[in-house]
Amino acid sequence: MRAIDLIVIHCSSTRESYALTEQALEASHRLIGFDGTGYHFYVRRDGRVLATRPVSKVGAHARGYNAHSIGICYEGGLDRYGNPKDTRTEWQRHSLSVLVGKLLQEYPGTCVVGHRDLSPDLNGNGEVEPMEWTKQCPCFDVGKEF
């Protein structure tokens, strides 16, 4: 088993009015050259948690961090106009909380971050600030929830 010290939360960057099935997610990842879905888990709007990649297999979700991380993606992340927004349903919030809790039990000492938190610290002040985010994903402050 590979060493895990990071859990990275993502959004699928799809509009809140659009359903992105796990098959469509996988197809979109294959189109960009991945060997399947890059995330280990996918949380649908109804709260279903789908295992989309074995945790034992290195992910394809956060360049530079994949070797030692687990990627979790929730369906959504954009409002109906395509702007970043926390679109998580109550079911998604609950399922994410339970899933992350279980993973933290299995991998004690693991940090939980949002994909945006892995952006480079451009001004070198030791903090990745909103102006430095390379993307908004996952459209909520992971540090405040986990």
Buried (B, 14 or more C-beta within 10 A) or exposed (E): EEEBEBBBBBBBBBBBEEEBEBEEBBEBBEEEEBEBBBBBBBBBBEBEBBEBBEBEEBBBBBEEBBEEBBBBBBBBBBBEEEEBBBBBBEBBBEBBEEBBEEBBEEBEEBBBBBBBBBBEEEEEEEEBEEEBBEBBBBBBEBEEBB
